[in-house]
Amino acid sequence: MSDDQHDEKQTRDDFADAVNMTASELKEWLDTDESKEVGQKSDGGGESTGHESGRHIVRILEKKQGDYTDDDYAHMRKVVGYVARHSKQEPKGDSHDSRWRYSLMNWGHDPEK
């Protein structure tokens, strides 16, 4: 296995560990008001970075592995990093209806799973 193939396999494995929602679960979540209300919006408002990320994750989850692009692999690495960093910031108390959980779910990770 070449270094590139190894890196891609590691990226896919890390992504599979970070993203614990299915494409259909994530699509359904992204349609909710809660999903649309959290996250950092671009200067003009509109869609948050996390919500846009969630849509890209759905596209990745719906693809065959052989169809992944360099952009998909870059996004997978971004998702893995975000989920790892954000997971460490869990608020005290019940986080079920928290912006923290909702933000992670936009990135394909439900901390309650």
N, C-alpha and C positions, 0 to 999 in steps of 0.2 A: 504494500500500500504506500503510495507516495505521500509526501508531507501534506500536499493540498487535500488529498482524499482523507487523510487522518484529521486534518483541521475541520473539514466539512462534516465528517462523522461526529466529531466532538461537539461542533456547533449544533448539529441536529439533536444529539443526546441532551445537551444542556437546555436547548429550547423545549424539548419534550418534558424535561423535569420542571421547567419554569411555567409552561403553559398547561394548566390542568383543566381547562374548559374546552369542550368540543366546539367545532365550527358553529353548529346549530345553537348551542348554549350561548356562545359569544354573540352571534347575530341577534338573538332574542334580547340579550342584555343591552346591546348597543342601541336598540330601539326604545329603551326606557328613558324617561325624563331624568332619572337619577344618573344614568350614564352620561347624558348630555350636559349635566350641570357641573360636573367636576373636571378638574384638570386645567392646565395652563393654556389659555387661548392666545392665538397670534394677535398681533397689534390691531387688526381689523375686527376682532371678535370672532364669531363663527365657531368652527369646530376646534376642539381642544387637541393638543398634540397626542394625548392618550387615546382619544376617540378615533382619530385618524390612524393611529397605530393599531387599534383593534380591528379596523377594517382591513389593514394590510395582513394582520395575523390570520384573519378568516381566509383571505386569498391564499396564503401559504398553506393553511391546514387543508384546503380543498384541492391543492395541487398534488401531483405525483412527485415523489422525491427527485426523479430525473429531470423534472421541469423547473426546479429551483434555479433562480438567477443569482448573479452576484449581489444584486440589490436585496433579494430575499435573505441571503446569508448574512448580509450586513444588518438587516433589520432583526433577524433572529438574535444576533449578538447584542444588539441594542436592547431587545426585550429581556434577555437574560440579565444584563447589567441592571436595568431598571428594576426588575422584580427583586433581584438580590438586595439592592440598595433600599428600596421602598419597604420591603418586608421588615427590615430592621427598625423601622420608624413606627411600629405599632403603638397606637395610643393606649393609655391606661383605661381600664373599664371595658364595657361592652362595645365592641367595634363592628357589630353586625350592620348597623345602619350608618356607618361612618364614611366620611369622604375618603378616608384612607383605604378602606376596603373597596369602595366604588372605583377609585382610581386604579387600584391593582386589577380589578376585574376588567377595566377597559383595556388593560395590557394582557388579558387572557388568563389571569391568575386569581382564583378565588381562595383566599386564605382559610376559608371554612371547610374546604374540601380536604 
